[in-house]
Amino acid sequence: MQTYTAVVERCLDTGLYVGYVPGFPGAHSQGETLEELNGNLKEVIATLLEDREPAAGGA
């Protein structure tokens, strides 16, 4: 299992937590709670990692 560190802030305008993973383009999300944000970031990272996997049999 890979571990990533996220930077998290709370938006004063919306009250939402927003987070991103430095050095990982596209790895950002938001949530009403820290738990929701954490889950959302995990989903985003999983999707990004799947998209980066090479196609089977490709050369």
PyRosetta script that sets phi, psi and omega in degrees:
from pyrosetta import init, pose_from_sequence

init()
pose = pose_from_sequence("MQTYTAVVERCLDTGLYVGYVPGFPGAHSQGETLEELNGNLKEVIATLLEDREPAAGGA")
pose.set_psi(1, 130.8)
pose.set_omega(1, 179.2)
pose.set_phi(2, -85.6)
pose.set_psi(2, 145.4)
pose.set_omega(2, 177.5)
pose.set_phi(3, -115.5)
pose.set_psi(3, 134.2)
pose.set_omega(3, 178.6)
pose.set_phi(4, -125.4)
pose.set_psi(4, 149.9)
pose.set_omega(4, 176.6)
pose.set_phi(5, -107.6)
pose.set_psi(5, 129.7)
pose.set_omega(5, -179.6)
pose.set_phi(6, -110.7)
pose.set_psi(6, 148.2)
pose.set_omega(6, 171.3)
pose.set_phi(7, -95.6)
pose.set_psi(7, 126.9)
pose.set_omega(7, -175.7)
pose.set_phi(8, -123.7)
pose.set_psi(8, 135.5)
pose.set_omega(8, 175.8)
pose.set_phi(9, -135.4)
pose.set_psi(9, 162.7)
pose.set_omega(9, 175.2)
pose.set_phi(10, -111.0)
pose.set_psi(10, 125.8)
pose.set_omega(10, 179.9)
pose.set_phi(11, -74.0)
pose.set_psi(11, 122.4)
pose.set_omega(11, -179.3)
pose.set_phi(12, -69.0)
pose.set_psi(12, -28.2)
pose.set_omega(12, -179.0)
pose.set_phi(13, -75.5)
pose.set_psi(13, -41.6)
pose.set_omega(13, -174.8)
pose.set_phi(14, -105.3)
pose.set_psi(14, -19.9)
pose.set_omega(14, -175.8)
pose.set_phi(15, 80.0)
pose.set_psi(15, 0.8)
pose.set_omega(15, -179.6)
pose.set_phi(16, -81.8)
pose.set_psi(16, 151.0)
pose.set_omega(16, 170.5)
pose.set_phi(17, -85.1)
pose.set_psi(17, 134.0)
pose.set_omega(17, 177.1)
pose.set_phi(18, -123.4)
pose.set_psi(18, 142.3)
pose.set_omega(18, -177.9)
pose.set_phi(19, -147.1)
pose.set_psi(19, 155.3)
pose.set_omega(19, 176.0)
pose.set_phi(20, -148.7)
pose.set_psi(20, 158.1)
pose.set_omega(20, 178.2)
pose.set_phi(21, -104.3)
pose.set_psi(21, 111.5)
pose.set_omega(21, 180.0)
pose.set_phi(22, -57.7)
pose.set_psi(22, 136.3)
pose.set_omega(22, 178.5)
pose.set_phi(23, 78.8)
pose.set_psi(23, 7.1)
pose.set_omega(23, -179.9)
pose.set_phi(24, -125.6)
pose.set_psi(24, 87.2)
pose.set_omega(24, -176.6)
pose.set_phi(25, -53.4)
pose.set_psi(25, 131.7)
pose.set_omega(25, 178.3)
pose.set_phi(26, 88.5)
pose.set_psi(26, -8.6)
pose.set_omega(26, -177.7)
pose.set_phi(27, -89.3)
pose.set_psi(27, 83.1)
pose.set_omega(27, 178.1)
pose.set_phi(28, -150.0)
pose.set_psi(28, 152.7)
pose.set_omega(28, -179.5)
pose.set_phi(29, -164.6)
pose.set_psi(29, -173.5)
pose.set_omega(29, 178.1)
pose.set_phi(30, -148.6)
pose.set_psi(30, 165.4)
pose.set_omega(30, 178.1)
pose.set_phi(31, -166.2)
pose.set_psi(31, 158.3)
pose.set_omega(31, 179.5)
pose.set_phi(32, -74.2)
pose.set_psi(32, -26.1)
pose.set_omega(32, 177.9)
pose.set_phi(33, -129.0)
pose.set_psi(33, 164.5)
pose.set_omega(33, 176.5)
pose.set_phi(34, -63.4)
pose.set_psi(34, -36.1)
pose.set_omega(34, 178.8)
pose.set_phi(35, -64.1)
pose.set_psi(35, -42.7)
pose.set_omega(35, 178.6)
pose.set_phi(36, -65.2)
pose.set_psi(36, -43.7)
pose.set_omega(36, 178.1)
pose.set_phi(37, -60.0)
pose.set_psi(37, -45.9)
pose.set_omega(37, 179.4)
pose.set_phi(38, -58.0)
pose.set_psi(38, -46.4)
pose.set_omega(38, 178.4)
pose.set_phi(39, -62.6)
pose.set_psi(39, -42.0)
pose.set_omega(39, 179.4)
pose.set_phi(40, -64.0)
pose.set_psi(40, -42.7)
pose.set_omega(40, 178.7)
pose.set_phi(41, -63.9)
pose.set_psi(41, -39.6)
pose.set_omega(41, 177.8)
pose.set_phi(42, -60.9)
pose.set_psi(42, -42.3)
pose.set_omega(42, 178.8)
pose.set_phi(43, -64.3)
pose.set_psi(43, -43.9)
pose.set_omega(43, -179.4)
pose.set_phi(44, -62.0)
pose.set_psi(44, -46.6)
pose.set_omega(44, -179.5)
pose.set_phi(45, -62.3)
pose.set_psi(45, -44.3)
pose.set_omega(45, 178.9)
pose.set_phi(46, -59.7)
pose.set_psi(46, -42.9)
pose.set_omega(46, 179.2)
pose.set_phi(47, -64.7)
pose.set_psi(47, -44.8)
pose.set_omega(47, 179.5)
pose.set_phi(48, -62.7)
pose.set_psi(48, -40.9)
pose.set_omega(48, 178.9)
pose.set_phi(49, -66.4)
pose.set_psi(49, -38.9)
pose.set_omega(49, 177.1)
pose.set_phi(50, -62.5)
pose.set_psi(50, -41.7)
pose.set_omega(50, -178.5)
pose.set_phi(51, -66.8)
pose.set_psi(51, -24.0)
pose.set_omega(51, -177.3)
pose.set_phi(52, -90.0)
pose.set_psi(52, -9.6)
pose.set_omega(52, -179.1)
pose.set_phi(53, -69.8)
pose.set_psi(53, 136.7)
pose.set_omega(53, 179.8)
pose.set_phi(54, -67.5)
pose.set_psi(54, 149.6)
pose.set_omega(54, 178.2)
pose.set_phi(55, -67.3)
pose.set_psi(55, 143.2)
pose.set_omega(55, 179.7)
pose.set_phi(56, -64.2)
pose.set_psi(56, 133.4)
pose.set_omega(56, 177.3)
pose.set_phi(57, 79.3)
pose.set_psi(57, 0.7)
pose.set_omega(57, -179.7)
pose.set_phi(58, -77.9)
pose.set_psi(58, 147.2)
pose.set_omega(58, 177.8)
pose.set_phi(59, -138.2)
pose.dump_pdb("model.pdb")
